[in-house]
C-alpha cells in the first residue's frame, strides 16, 4: 500500500473576523465568529474534479479543514510558524474537528531562509512517503517560493513524487475560490531549464522525466543530439531523408504552435531552432568544411578537446581533397575506398594528412596497394604545402596536449591558441566566413516554393495523362530541388 501525504502551508485565517460596534459614541473593533454562510466556497478545477466527490461540504474557513474533510486517506503534514499553528488549533477547536493533523506540524522560523529550505527539502526527499500533494494556498512572503524551488528539484529526481500542487485561485474575494493545479508549471520550469542548458552548452540531464509526453519526447531528442555532439558524432545528426535534427526542429515548432504556455520562453526555442538549422545546413558542405564549422562552434562553447579534435579531422579531410584533385584516376580510387572500406573516414583523414606532412618519409602504402603513392608524392611536390604542414603540426601538438591532461598550459591560453589555429587554417583552406544561415534558408524556401508552383502547373495542364507519367514529372522536379 502506498504511503501518501498532503503537505500544506498554514496561514493566519481563523474562525473569527473583525467587526465594529459603537460604544458610548466611539467605534470599537470586536471579533465575531464566522457563520457557515460567511465562509468561502471552494471547488476543484476541471483537471482536479476527481477530488470533488471527496468533499462533504462546499464552504470552509480555509483549506486546512477542507483537506481534513477530503483527504482522510492521506497523512496531512502542515508547515507553519508557531503563531500560525496556534491560530489553526483554535480554528479546528471551533469547528469541533477531532482528528487534527496539527501534531504533525513542522515548525519553521520564517526569518531563517536556509533552515526553512532544508526542512522542506528533507521532507520531500525522505523515503517514508511515495508521493505528495502540496497545498500552497495560504503560504505567504518567501515560503511558496522556497517550496516551489524544492518541488522543481524533487520533480527532476522523480516525476511521480509530486502528484499535484494545489492553489486556491480567487474568483470572488473572500467568497469563492477555485482550487487549481500548478504542477504543469513545474514541468514548464524544467523544460525551460533544459532548453537554456542546451542553448548554452548542449547538456541535457540523463534522468529528466516529464508527465507531458510531448515535453518528454522533445527532451529525449535533445538528449540524443547532445550525446552525438559531445561525442563528435556529427554525421548521424544530419544524414537521412529526415535527420534527427530535422525531426527535432519539427517538434520544437509544433510545440510552439500547439502549446500556449510555451510562449513564455519561445525565444529559447527560436534560438535552438536557428542553431539546429545552421547545423543541418552543413549537410550540403564538403567534409572538411563541415568539420571546421563544428570545430568553431565547439571552441565558442569551450569544448576545447572536441574543437581541436574536429579541427584535426578537418585538416585531414582537406588533405584528402587536395589529393583527390590531382587526377580523375586518383579521385575515383579514393571514392571507391570510401564506399568499400570499414572506418574509411579515419583512414583517409589520417593517412592523407601524414602523406602531405611527411612526403617521402611516409612509409608503407597509401590506403591500399592500388593507389599510386609515388605518383601522388610526385604531384604533391609540385605545390608548396609548407603552411599546411606547419598547421598540421601545430594542431597535432595542441590536440595531444589536451588529450593527455593539458599538462603545460592554462585553459585560457589553450582556448586562445585554438582560436588562432582555426583562423590560420581557415585562411589556408580558403573557407569563407560563416554565411547568414537565415538568409540562406529563406532563399532555399523561395526556390522550393517556385519549384512547387512549376510542378503544379505542369500537372494541371495534363489531360488524360497516365499516373506513371505524373509520378515521373513529380520526381523530376523533386530531384532538381534536391
C-alpha positions as CSV (number, residue, x, y, z in Angstrom):
1,X,0.0,0.0,0.0
2,X,1.3,3.4,-1.0
3,X,2.2,5.9,1.8
4,X,0.9,9.2,0.5
5,X,0.9,12.6,2.2
6,X,-0.6,16.1,1.8
7,X,1.7,19.0,2.7
8,X,0.0,22.3,3.4
9,X,1.4,25.7,4.3
10,X,-0.7,27.1,7.2
11,X,-1.8,30.7,7.2
12,X,-3.4,33.1,9.6
13,X,-7.1,32.9,8.5
14,X,-9.1,31.9,11.6
15,X,-12.7,31.2,12.6
16,X,-13.4,34.9,13.6
17,X,-13.5,38.1,11.7
18,X,-13.3,41.8,12.7
19,X,-16.5,43.7,13.2
20,X,-17.2,47.2,14.5
21,X,-19.7,48.5,17.1
22,X,-20.4,51.8,18.7
23,X,-19.7,52.1,22.4
24,X,-20.5,55.5,24.1
25,X,-20.4,57.2,20.7
26,X,-17.0,55.6,19.9
27,X,-16.2,53.0,17.3
28,X,-14.8,49.8,18.8
29,X,-13.4,46.8,16.9
30,X,-14.5,43.4,18.0
31,X,-14.1,39.8,16.6
32,X,-17.1,37.7,15.8
33,X,-17.4,34.0,14.8
34,X,-17.6,33.3,11.0
35,X,-21.0,31.8,10.3
36,X,-21.5,29.0,7.8
37,X,-22.9,31.4,5.3
38,X,-19.9,33.7,5.6
39,X,-17.4,31.0,4.8
40,X,-15.8,30.9,1.3
41,X,-16.9,28.4,-1.3
42,X,-14.2,26.2,-2.6
43,X,-14.4,24.0,-5.7
44,X,-11.8,22.0,-7.7
45,X,-10.9,22.9,-11.2
46,X,-11.8,20.6,-14.1
47,X,-8.4,18.9,-14.1
48,X,-8.8,18.1,-10.3
49,X,-12.5,17.2,-10.5
50,X,-11.9,13.7,-9.3
51,X,-11.4,15.1,-5.8
52,X,-14.7,17.0,-5.7
53,X,-16.7,13.9,-4.6
54,X,-14.4,13.6,-1.6
55,X,-15.7,16.8,0.0
56,X,-18.8,16.7,2.2
57,X,-19.2,20.5,2.2
58,X,-18.7,23.4,-0.2
59,X,-17.9,26.1,2.4
60,X,-14.7,26.2,4.5
61,X,-12.9,28.7,6.7
62,X,-9.6,27.9,4.9
63,X,-8.0,24.9,3.1
64,X,-6.9,23.1,6.3
65,X,-10.5,21.9,7.2
66,X,-11.1,21.2,3.5
67,X,-8.0,18.9,3.4
68,X,-9.0,17.1,6.6
69,X,-12.5,16.6,5.1
70,X,-11.4,15.3,1.7
71,X,-8.1,13.6,2.3
72,X,-8.6,11.3,5.3
73,X,-6.8,8.5,3.4
74,X,-3.5,10.5,3.5
75,X,-1.3,11.9,6.2
76,X,-1.6,15.7,6.4
77,X,1.6,17.5,7.2
78,X,1.3,21.2,8.0
79,X,4.3,23.5,7.7
80,X,3.8,26.6,9.9
81,X,5.2,29.2,12.2
82,X,4.2,28.7,15.9
83,X,1.8,31.6,15.6
84,X,0.0,30.1,12.6
85,X,-0.2,26.7,14.3
86,X,-1.8,28.3,17.4
87,X,-4.4,30.1,15.3
88,X,-5.3,26.9,13.4
89,X,-5.6,24.9,16.6
90,X,-8.3,27.4,17.8
91,X,-10.0,27.2,14.4
92,X,-10.2,23.4,14.5
93,X,-11.5,23.5,18.1
94,X,-14.2,26.0,17.0
95,X,-15.1,23.6,14.1
96,X,-15.1,20.7,16.6
97,X,-12.7,18.7,14.3
98,X,-11.2,16.0,16.4
99,X,-8.8,14.2,14.0
100,X,-6.5,17.2,14.0
101,X,-3.2,16.8,11.9
102,X,-1.6,19.7,13.7
103,X,0.5,17.2,15.8
104,X,2.4,16.5,12.5
105,X,3.3,20.2,12.1
106,X,6.8,21.1,11.0
107,X,7.5,24.3,12.9
108,X,9.6,26.8,11.0
109,X,11.3,30.1,11.7
110,X,10.3,32.1,8.7
111,X,13.2,34.5,9.1
112,X,15.7,31.7,8.7
113,X,15.5,31.0,4.9
114,X,18.3,28.4,4.8
115,X,16.7,26.3,7.6
116,X,13.2,26.5,6.0
117,X,14.6,25.4,2.7
118,X,16.4,22.5,4.3
119,X,13.3,21.4,6.3
120,X,11.1,21.4,3.1
121,X,13.9,19.6,1.2
122,X,14.3,16.9,3.8
123,X,10.5,16.3,3.9
124,X,10.1,16.0,0.1
125,X,13.2,13.7,-0.3
126,X,12.5,11.3,2.6
127,X,11.7,7.7,1.6
128,X,8.8,7.4,4.1
129,X,6.3,8.8,1.5
130,X,5.8,7.6,-2.0
131,X,4.1,10.8,-3.2
132,X,2.9,14.2,-2.1
133,X,0.1,16.6,-2.8
134,X,1.2,20.2,-2.0
135,X,-1.2,23.0,-0.9
136,X,0.4,26.4,-1.4
137,X,-2.8,28.4,-0.9
138,X,-2.0,30.0,2.5
139,X,1.7,30.4,2.0
140,X,2.9,34.0,2.1
141,X,6.1,36.0,1.5
142,X,9.0,33.7,0.6
143,X,7.5,30.4,1.7
144,X,5.8,29.5,-1.6
145,X,9.0,30.4,-3.4
146,X,11.1,28.1,-1.3
147,X,8.6,25.4,-1.7
148,X,8.4,25.8,-5.5
149,X,12.2,25.6,-5.8
150,X,12.2,22.4,-3.8
151,X,9.3,21.0,-5.9
152,X,11.3,21.5,-9.0
153,X,14.3,19.7,-7.5
154,X,12.1,16.8,-6.3
155,X,10.4,16.6,-9.7
156,X,13.7,16.4,-11.5
157,X,14.7,13.4,-9.4
158,X,11.3,11.7,-9.5
159,X,8.5,12.9,-11.7
160,X,5.9,10.8,-9.8
161,X,6.9,12.1,-6.4
162,X,4.7,15.2,-6.7
163,X,1.1,14.3,-7.6
164,X,-0.5,17.8,-7.6
165,X,0.2,21.3,-6.4
166,X,-3.0,22.9,-5.0
167,X,-3.6,26.6,-5.1
168,X,-6.9,28.3,-4.4
169,X,-7.4,30.9,-7.1
170,X,-9.6,33.8,-6.0
171,X,-12.8,34.0,-8.1
172,X,-14.7,36.4,-5.8
173,X,-12.6,38.0,-3.0
174,X,-13.2,36.3,0.4
175,X,-16.2,34.4,-1.1
176,X,-15.3,32.0,-3.8
177,X,-12.1,30.1,-4.7
178,X,-11.2,27.6,-7.5
179,X,-8.5,25.1,-6.5
180,X,-6.2,24.7,-9.5
181,X,-3.2,22.5,-10.1
182,X,0.2,24.3,-10.6
183,X,2.0,21.0,-11.4
184,X,2.1,21.8,-15.1
185,X,4.2,24.9,-14.3
186,X,6.8,22.7,-12.7
187,X,7.1,20.8,-16.0
188,X,7.4,24.1,-17.8
189,X,10.1,25.3,-15.4
190,X,12.0,22.0,-16.0
191,X,11.6,22.4,-19.8
192,X,12.8,25.9,-19.7
193,X,15.9,24.8,-17.7
194,X,16.6,22.1,-20.3
195,X,16.2,24.5,-23.3
196,X,18.5,27.1,-21.7
197,X,21.1,24.5,-20.9
198,X,21.0,23.1,-24.4
199,X,21.3,26.6,-25.8
200,X,24.4,27.3,-23.7
201,X,26.4,24.1,-23.7
202,X,24.3,21.2,-25.3
203,X,24.0,19.4,-22.0
204,X,20.7,17.6,-21.1
205,X,20.2,15.7,-17.9
206,X,20.1,11.9,-18.3
207,X,17.2,11.3,-15.8
208,X,14.8,14.2,-16.6
209,X,11.2,12.9,-16.7
210,X,8.0,14.7,-17.7
211,X,4.4,13.8,-17.4
212,X,3.7,15.8,-20.6
213,X,4.5,13.3,-23.4
214,X,5.4,16.0,-25.9
215,X,7.9,17.6,-23.5
216,X,9.4,14.2,-22.8
217,X,9.7,13.4,-26.5
218,X,11.4,16.7,-27.2
219,X,13.8,16.4,-24.3
220,X,14.7,12.8,-25.3
221,X,15.6,14.1,-28.8
222,X,17.7,16.9,-27.4
223,X,19.5,14.5,-25.1
224,X,20.3,12.2,-28.1
225,X,21.6,15.3,-30.1
226,X,23.6,16.3,-27.1
227,X,25.2,12.9,-26.9
228,X,26.2,12.9,-30.5
229,X,27.6,16.4,-30.5
230,X,29.7,15.9,-27.4
231,X,31.0,12.6,-28.9
232,X,31.9,14.4,-32.1
233,X,29.4,12.1,-33.9
234,X,28.2,14.6,-36.4
235,X,27.2,12.6,-39.4
236,X,24.4,10.8,-37.7
237,X,22.7,14.0,-36.7
238,X,22.3,15.5,-40.2
239,X,22.1,12.5,-42.6
240,X,19.0,10.8,-43.9
241,X,15.7,11.9,-45.5
242,X,14.5,13.3,-42.2
243,X,17.5,13.6,-39.9
244,X,17.4,13.7,-36.1
245,X,18.0,17.4,-36.2
246,X,15.2,18.0,-38.8
247,X,12.7,15.9,-36.7
248,X,13.7,17.8,-33.6
249,X,13.2,21.2,-35.3
250,X,9.7,20.0,-36.3
251,X,8.9,19.0,-32.7
252,X,10.1,22.4,-31.4
253,X,8.0,24.3,-34.0
254,X,4.9,22.1,-33.4
255,X,5.2,22.7,-29.6
256,X,5.3,26.5,-30.2
257,X,2.2,26.4,-32.3
258,X,0.2,23.9,-30.1
259,X,1.1,24.8,-26.5
260,X,0.2,28.4,-25.4
261,X,2.3,28.0,-22.3
262,X,5.5,27.7,-24.4
263,X,5.2,31.4,-25.3
264,X,6.9,32.3,-22.1
265,X,10.2,31.0,-23.4
266,X,9.7,31.0,-27.1
267,X,13.0,33.0,-27.5
268,X,14.9,29.9,-26.2
269,X,13.1,27.7,-28.7
270,X,13.7,30.2,-31.6
271,X,17.4,30.2,-30.7
272,X,17.6,26.4,-30.7
273,X,15.8,26.1,-34.0
274,X,18.1,28.6,-35.6
275,X,21.2,26.8,-34.3
276,X,19.9,23.4,-35.4
277,X,19.1,24.7,-38.8
278,X,22.6,26.1,-39.0
279,X,24.0,22.6,-38.2
280,X,21.6,20.8,-40.6
281,X,22.7,23.2,-43.4
282,X,26.2,21.8,-43.1
283,X,25.0,18.6,-44.7
284,X,25.5,20.4,-48.0
285,X,29.1,21.2,-47.3
286,X,32.3,19.2,-48.0
287,X,33.5,17.1,-45.1
288,X,36.5,19.4,-44.3
289,X,34.2,22.5,-44.2
290,X,31.6,20.7,-42.1
291,X,34.2,19.6,-39.5
292,X,35.7,23.1,-39.5
293,X,32.4,24.7,-38.7
294,X,31.8,22.3,-35.9
295,X,35.3,23.0,-34.5
296,X,34.4,26.7,-34.5
297,X,31.1,26.0,-32.7
298,X,32.7,23.8,-30.0
299,X,35.5,26.4,-29.4
300,X,33.0,29.1,-28.8
301,X,31.2,26.9,-26.3
302,X,34.5,26.0,-24.7
303,X,34.5,22.3,-25.5
304,X,38.2,22.6,-26.4
305,X,39.2,19.0,-26.8
306,X,36.2,18.5,-29.1
307,X,37.1,21.6,-31.0
308,X,40.8,20.7,-31.6
309,X,39.8,17.0,-32.4
310,X,37.3,18.2,-35.0
311,X,39.9,20.7,-36.5
312,X,42.5,17.9,-36.7
313,X,40.0,15.7,-38.7
314,X,39.0,18.7,-40.8
315,X,42.6,19.2,-41.8
316,X,42.9,15.5,-42.7
317,X,39.8,15.7,-44.9
318,X,41.2,18.9,-46.5
319,X,44.3,16.9,-47.4
320,X,42.1,14.2,-48.9
321,X,40.5,16.9,-51.1
322,X,44.0,18.1,-52.2
323,X,44.9,14.5,-53.2
324,X,41.6,13.8,-54.9
325,X,42.1,16.8,-57.1
326,X,45.4,15.6,-58.5
327,X,43.8,13.4,-61.2
328,X,40.5,11.8,-62.1
329,X,42.0,8.4,-61.6
330,X,43.1,9.2,-58.0
331,X,39.7,10.8,-57.3
332,X,37.8,7.7,-58.4
333,X,40.1,5.3,-56.4
334,X,39.7,7.4,-53.2
335,X,35.9,7.5,-53.7
336,X,35.9,3.7,-54.2
337,X,37.9,3.3,-51.0
338,X,35.3,5.5,-49.1
339,X,32.5,3.3,-50.2
340,X,34.0,-0.1,-49.6
341,X,36.4,0.1,-46.6
342,X,35.4,0.0,-42.9
343,X,36.5,3.1,-40.9
344,X,37.4,4.6,-44.3
345,X,36.8,8.2,-43.0
346,X,39.5,7.8,-40.3
347,X,42.0,6.1,-42.6
348,X,41.5,8.7,-45.4
349,X,42.0,11.6,-43.0
350,X,44.9,10.1,-41.1
351,X,46.9,8.8,-44.0
352,X,46.3,11.7,-46.3
353,X,47.4,14.2,-43.7
354,X,50.6,12.1,-43.0
355,X,51.3,11.8,-46.7
356,X,51.4,15.6,-47.1
357,X,53.2,16.2,-43.8
358,X,55.9,13.5,-44.2
359,X,56.3,13.5,-48.0
360,X,58.9,10.9,-49.0
361,X,59.3,10.0,-45.3
362,X,55.8,8.4,-45.5
363,X,56.4,4.6,-45.3
364,X,54.1,1.8,-46.4
365,X,51.2,2.1,-48.9
366,X,48.7,4.9,-49.1
367,X,45.3,3.5,-48.2
368,X,45.9,0.3,-50.3
369,X,48.4,-1.0,-52.9
370,X,46.3,0.0,-55.9
371,X,46.6,3.8,-55.0
372,X,49.8,5.1,-56.7
373,X,51.7,6.6,-53.8
374,X,54.8,7.5,-55.9
375,X,52.7,9.3,-58.5
376,X,50.8,11.2,-55.7
377,X,54.0,12.3,-54.0
378,X,55.4,13.5,-57.3
379,X,52.3,15.6,-58.0
380,X,52.3,17.0,-54.4
381,X,55.9,18.1,-54.7
382,X,55.0,20.5,-57.4
383,X,53.0,22.5,-54.9
384,X,54.2,24.3,-51.8
385,X,52.4,22.9,-48.8
386,X,54.7,24.3,-46.2
387,X,52.0,26.4,-44.5
388,X,49.6,23.4,-44.4
389,X,52.4,21.2,-42.9
390,X,53.0,23.8,-40.2
391,X,49.3,24.0,-39.3
392,X,49.1,20.2,-39.2
393,X,51.9,20.0,-36.7
394,X,50.5,22.9,-34.5
395,X,47.1,21.3,-34.3
396,X,48.5,17.8,-33.6
397,X,50.6,19.3,-30.7
398,X,47.6,21.1,-29.3
399,X,45.4,18.1,-29.6
400,X,48.0,15.8,-27.9
401,X,48.5,18.2,-25.1
402,X,44.8,18.4,-24.4
403,X,44.1,14.7,-24.8
404,X,46.8,13.9,-22.3
405,X,45.7,16.1,-19.4
406,X,46.7,19.6,-20.6
407,X,49.9,19.3,-18.7
408,X,51.6,22.6,-19.7
409,X,49.0,25.3,-20.4
410,X,46.4,27.4,-18.7
411,X,43.0,26.7,-20.2
412,X,42.6,30.3,-21.2
413,X,45.8,30.0,-23.2
414,X,44.6,26.8,-24.9
415,X,41.3,28.5,-26.0
416,X,43.3,31.4,-27.4
417,X,45.7,29.1,-29.3
418,X,42.8,27.1,-30.7
419,X,41.2,30.3,-31.9
420,X,44.4,31.3,-33.6
421,X,44.9,28.0,-35.5
422,X,41.3,28.0,-36.5
423,X,41.8,31.3,-38.3
424,X,45.2,30.2,-39.8
425,X,43.7,27.1,-41.2
426,X,40.6,28.9,-42.5
427,X,42.9,31.1,-44.5
428,X,45.0,28.2,-45.8
429,X,41.9,26.1,-46.8
430,X,40.2,29.3,-48.1
431,X,37.0,28.6,-46.2
432,X,34.6,31.5,-46.5
433,X,33.4,33.3,-43.4
434,X,30.1,31.9,-41.9
435,X,27.2,32.6,-44.1
436,X,24.0,34.3,-42.9
437,X,22.1,31.0,-42.4
438,X,18.7,32.6,-42.0
439,X,19.1,34.4,-45.4
440,X,20.2,31.2,-47.0
441,X,17.3,29.3,-45.6
442,X,14.9,32.0,-46.9
443,X,16.5,31.6,-50.4
444,X,16.1,27.8,-50.3
445,X,12.4,28.1,-49.2
446,X,11.8,30.6,-52.1
447,X,13.4,28.2,-54.6
448,X,11.3,25.3,-53.2
449,X,8.2,27.4,-53.5
450,X,8.9,28.3,-57.1
451,X,9.6,24.7,-57.9
452,X,6.3,23.6,-56.3
453,X,4.4,26.2,-58.4
454,X,6.1,24.9,-61.6
455,X,5.3,21.3,-60.7
456,X,1.6,22.2,-60.0
457,X,1.3,24.0,-63.3
458,X,2.7,21.0,-65.3
459,X,0.4,18.6,-63.6
460,X,-2.6,20.9,-64.1
461,X,-2.1,21.0,-67.8
462,X,-2.1,17.3,-68.2
463,X,-5.2,15.8,-69.8
464,X,-5.7,12.0,-69.7
465,X,-2.1,11.6,-68.6
466,X,-1.3,8.2,-67.1
467,X,-0.4,8.2,-63.3
468,X,3.1,6.8,-64.1
469,X,3.8,10.0,-66.2
470,X,2.6,12.3,-63.4
471,X,4.8,10.5,-60.9
472,X,7.7,10.8,-63.3
473,X,7.2,14.5,-63.6
474,X,7.0,14.9,-59.8
475,X,10.2,13.0,-59.4
476,X,11.9,15.2,-62.0
477,X,11.2,18.4,-60.1
478,X,11.9,16.8,-56.7
479,X,15.3,15.8,-58.0
480,X,16.1,19.3,-59.3
481,X,15.1,20.8,-56.0
482,X,17.3,18.4,-54.1
